[in-house]
Amino acid sequence: MVEKPPWKKSNPRKKAGNKSKRLTPAEKAAAKRAAKKAGRRYPNLVDNMRVAATKKPSAKTR
């Protein structure tokens, strides 16, 4: 079975009640660098998802 791309999936926050996390300024800069490297002016969903996936859990969530 082929997995759907992220932009065609339903919003998981609506289902599970999960709250989205904001990217830090450093993570935003990393996403912008990735977009620039790929030839885009601004980061897209995939750039933001890649940066968010590399987030380390905070001390509160451990």
ZIMO-V904978 format. One record per residue. N is the residue number from 1. PSI is psi in degrees with one decimal (NA if undefined). Layout:
[[N/PSI] [N/PSI]]
This chain:
[[1/131.7] [2/132.1] [3/141.7] [4/149.5] [5/157.5] [6/-34.2] [7/-8.9] [8/-3.2] [9/154.9] [10/160.2] [11/116.0] [12/-22.7] [13/-32.3] [14/-35.5] [15/-52.8] [16/-8.1] [17/15.6] [18/141.7] [19/136.4] [20/151.9] [21/139.1] [22/147.6] [23/142.6] [24/164.1] [25/-36.2] [26/-39.4] [27/-37.3] [28/-40.8] [29/-39.0] [30/-40.6] [31/-38.8] [32/-38.3] [33/-42.1] [34/-39.5] [35/-43.1] [36/-40.0] [37/-33.2] [38/-1.1] [39/14.8] [40/150.2] [41/-35.3] [42/151.9] [43/144.4] [44/-174.2] [45/-42.1] [46/-41.7] [47/-45.6] [48/-40.1] [49/-39.8] [50/-43.6] [51/-42.6] [52/-32.5] [53/-23.8] [54/3.6] [55/143.2] [56/142.1] [57/141.6] [58/168.6] [59/-28.1] [60/-34.3] [61/-6.9] [62/NA]]
